[in-house]
Amino acid sequence: MDPREFRNIAGAFATGITIVTMMSTNGKPTGMTVNSFTSVSLDPPLLLVTVGDHASMYEEFKRVSAFAVNILSDRQEELSRTFASKGTDRFAGVPYTQGVSGSPILPDVLGYFDCEVYDRHQAGDHLIIVGRVIDGRVSDGNPLLFVRGQYKTLTEE
């Protein structure tokens, strides 16, 4: 299949937006916007995220032992854009608390999962990271969505 056509078809599926955060191997907070995220299992509680081998954080994902998935609200598009940017300190001016695992938890998110790395799998040009959820929380609000290359909210038609 043509890669562009594959991307166009996949883009028709609306996804939520997350920022996956971790403490890097040099002890600094780091993170990136990720929409390839899904729950995997209830017992044990597992989820997965995928990271392309071209992503700036790819090597960190191969080494870290914990991460957090921060689920963005419809008021956090700018934060998503910040964490999707390249060549910048994504945490500059961004407050956070540390989860049980030590991973950064962002303020005002719809929810978060704090995870220990359970497994990793290479699949094509992406690394699949399976996390065992050790803590989390949910809040009220509406999600930030991404479909056909654009941010959307539930209130848009």
C-alpha positions in Angstrom: 0.0 0.0 0.0 1.1 3.5 -0.8 2.3 5.2 2.5 0.4 8.4 1.8 -2.8 6.5 1.2 -2.3 4.5 4.4 -1.8 7.7 6.3 -4.9 9.3 4.7 -7.0 6.3 5.7 -5.6 6.1 9.2 -6.2 9.9 9.6 -10.0 9.4 9.1 -10.0 7.7 12.6 -10.3 10.4 15.2 -7.9 10.0 18.1 -7.4 11.6 21.4 -4.2 13.5 22.1 -1.8 12.7 24.8 1.6 13.9 26.0 3.8 11.1 27.1 6.3 12.3 29.7 9.3 10.8 31.5 12.4 11.7 33.3 15.2 11.3 30.8 18.3 9.4 31.5 20.0 12.7 32.4 17.4 13.4 35.0 15.5 16.2 33.2 11.8 16.0 32.3 11.0 15.3 28.7 7.9 14.5 26.7 6.2 14.5 23.4 2.8 14.6 21.8 1.5 11.1 21.0 -1.8 10.0 19.5 -0.9 6.4 19.1 -2.1 5.2 22.5 -4.5 2.5 23.6 -5.5 0.4 26.6 -4.4 -3.3 26.3 -5.4 -5.2 29.4 -7.4 -4.8 32.7 -5.6 -7.6 34.5 -2.8 -6.6 34.7 -3.6 -3.0 33.8 -1.6 -2.4 30.6 -1.6 0.3 27.9 0.7 1.0 24.9 2.1 3.9 23.1 4.1 3.9 19.9 7.0 6.1 18.9 8.4 6.4 15.4 12.1 5.7 15.0 12.5 9.2 13.6 11.1 10.8 16.8 13.5 12.9 18.9 12.7 10.8 22.0 13.0 7.4 20.3 16.3 6.6 22.1 15.0 7.7 25.5 11.9 5.4 25.0 14.3 2.5 24.4 16.0 3.1 27.8 13.6 4.5 30.4 11.9 2.3 33.0 8.8 4.5 33.5 6.6 7.1 31.7 3.2 8.8 32.1 0.4 9.3 29.6 -1.3 12.7 30.1 -4.7 12.9 28.3 -5.3 16.4 27.0 -8.4 18.4 27.3 -10.0 20.6 24.6 -8.3 23.6 26.2 -4.8 22.3 25.7 -4.1 22.5 22.0 -1.3 24.9 22.5 0.4 22.5 24.9 0.0 19.7 22.4 1.7 21.9 19.7 4.5 22.8 22.2 5.3 19.1 22.9 5.1 18.3 19.2 7.7 20.9 18.3 11.3 19.9 17.5 14.5 21.5 18.8 13.0 23.3 21.8 12.9 22.7 25.6 9.3 21.5 25.7 9.1 21.8 29.5 10.3 25.5 29.5 7.7 27.3 31.6 5.5 24.2 31.9 4.7 23.2 35.5 4.4 19.6 36.5 4.2 17.3 39.5 5.9 13.9 39.8 3.9 10.8 39.7 4.5 7.6 41.7 7.0 6.5 39.1 8.8 9.9 39.1 7.4 10.7 35.6 6.0 14.3 35.1 2.3 14.8 35.4 1.0 17.8 33.6 -1.6 20.2 35.2 -5.3 20.3 34.1 -5.2 17.2 32.0 -8.4 15.1 31.6 -6.6 12.2 33.2 -3.2 10.5 33.4 -1.7 7.0 33.6 1.6 6.6 35.5 3.3 3.5 34.2 6.3 1.3 34.6 7.7 -0.2 31.3 6.3 -3.7 31.0 7.6 -4.6 27.5 8.9 -3.2 24.3 8.4 -4.4 20.7 9.9 -3.2 17.4 7.2 -3.1 14.7 8.2 -1.7 11.4 9.4 1.9 11.8 7.8 2.2 15.3 8.7 1.1 18.8 5.7 -0.2 20.8 6.1 0.5 24.5 3.7 -1.4 26.8 3.3 0.1 30.2 1.9 -1.4 33.4 -0.3 1.2 35.0 0.7 1.9 38.7 -1.3 5.0 39.3 -3.7 7.4 37.6 -6.5 9.9 37.9 -9.4 11.2 35.8 -11.0 14.7 35.7 -14.1 16.2 34.1 -13.9 17.9 30.7 -13.9 17.3 27.0 -11.0 15.7 25.1 -8.8 17.3 22.5 -9.1 15.3 19.3 -7.1 14.9 16.1 -8.6 13.8 12.8 -7.5 14.3 9.2 -4.5 16.2 10.2 -6.4 18.8 12.3 -7.3 19.4 15.9 -11.0 19.1 16.7 -13.2 19.2 19.8 -16.5 17.5 20.5 -18.4 20.8 20.1 -17.3 21.2 16.4 -19.4 19.7 13.7 
